[in-house]
């Protein structure tokens, strides 16, 4: 999920000038939610490391719970986080693509 930071410029107040466009800094995150009978609660987010090929972090494509670990998969590797506290447990990078 791409979540850009920043907001579009606001209209100029009467007699004023418009604010300049902010610099957007996209980041790829997996949003972790707790779901129950009362609705959704955001527990936090998980990101994968920034690389030269992925300056905003690689897009997280899949997630899976195994035991008490939440595993996420991106183009650059696998990451395990504790499913309750979301603390990092492991990072398994994929080999770079031969050129």
C-alpha positions as CSV (number, residue, x, y, z in Angstrom):
1,X,0.0,0.0,0.0
2,X,1.5,3.3,-1.0
3,X,0.8,6.1,1.5
4,X,2.1,9.5,0.4
5,X,3.2,12.0,3.0
6,X,2.1,15.6,2.5
7,X,-1.0,17.3,1.5
8,X,-2.1,19.2,-1.6
9,X,-1.8,23.0,-1.5
10,X,-4.6,24.9,0.2
11,X,-6.5,27.6,-1.6
12,X,-5.1,31.1,-1.1
13,X,-6.8,33.2,1.5
14,X,-8.4,36.4,0.2
15,X,-5.6,38.8,-0.8
16,X,-2.9,36.1,0.0
17,X,-0.9,33.7,-2.0
18,X,-1.3,29.9,-2.3
19,X,1.0,27.7,-0.3
20,X,3.6,25.8,-2.4
21,X,3.2,22.1,-3.2
22,X,4.8,20.0,-0.5
23,X,7.4,17.4,-1.3
24,X,5.8,14.0,-1.3
25,X,7.8,11.1,0.2
26,X,6.0,7.9,-0.6
27,X,6.4,5.0,1.7
28,X,5.2,1.4,1.4
29,X,3.7,0.0,4.6
30,X,1.5,-2.8,5.7
31,X,-1.2,-1.5,8.1
32,X,-1.9,-4.0,10.9
33,X,-5.5,-4.1,12.1
34,X,-7.2,-5.9,15.0
35,X,-10.7,-6.9,14.0
36,X,-13.5,-7.9,16.4
37,X,-17.2,-7.5,16.9
38,X,-16.8,-3.8,17.7
39,X,-14.9,-2.9,14.5
40,X,-11.3,-2.3,13.5
41,X,-8.4,-1.0,15.6
42,X,-5.1,0.0,14.0
43,X,-2.3,-1.7,15.8
44,X,0.6,-0.2,13.7
45,X,2.5,-0.5,10.5
46,X,5.3,-2.6,9.1
47,X,7.8,-1.5,6.5
48,X,10.5,-3.2,4.6
49,X,14.1,-1.7,4.3
50,X,14.8,1.1,1.9
51,X,17.2,0.0,-1.0
52,X,18.6,1.8,-4.0
53,X,16.0,0.1,-6.2
54,X,13.2,0.9,-3.7
55,X,13.9,4.3,-2.1
56,X,10.5,4.3,-0.5
57,X,10.8,0.7,0.7
58,X,9.7,-2.3,-1.3
59,X,6.0,-2.8,-1.7
60,X,4.7,-5.4,0.7
61,X,2.7,-7.8,-1.4
62,X,1.6,-10.5,1.0
63,X,1.3,-11.2,4.8
64,X,0.8,-14.4,6.8
65,X,0.6,-15.3,10.4
66,X,2.7,-18.4,11.4
67,X,2.5,-19.1,15.2
68,X,3.0,-15.8,16.9
69,X,4.9,-14.2,14.0
70,X,3.4,-11.9,11.3
71,X,5.4,-12.5,8.1
72,X,5.4,-10.0,5.2
73,X,6.7,-10.5,1.7
74,X,8.1,-7.9,-0.7
75,X,10.3,-7.9,-3.8
76,X,13.4,-7.6,-1.6
77,X,12.8,-10.1,1.2
78,X,10.7,-11.6,4.0
79,X,10.2,-9.9,7.4
80,X,8.9,-11.4,10.6
81,X,7.4,-9.3,13.3
82,X,5.8,-10.3,16.6
83,X,2.0,-10.4,15.8
84,X,1.1,-8.6,19.1
85,X,3.8,-6.0,19.8
86,X,4.9,-5.8,16.1
87,X,8.6,-5.8,17.2
88,X,10.9,-7.1,14.4
89,X,12.0,-10.7,14.8
90,X,13.8,-11.5,11.5
91,X,14.7,-10.1,8.1
92,X,15.5,-12.5,5.2
93,X,16.8,-10.6,2.2
94,X,16.6,-12.0,-1.3
95,X,19.7,-12.2,-3.3
96,X,20.3,-9.3,-5.7
97,X,19.3,-10.0,-9.3
98,X,22.3,-10.9,-11.5
99,X,23.0,-8.3,-14.2
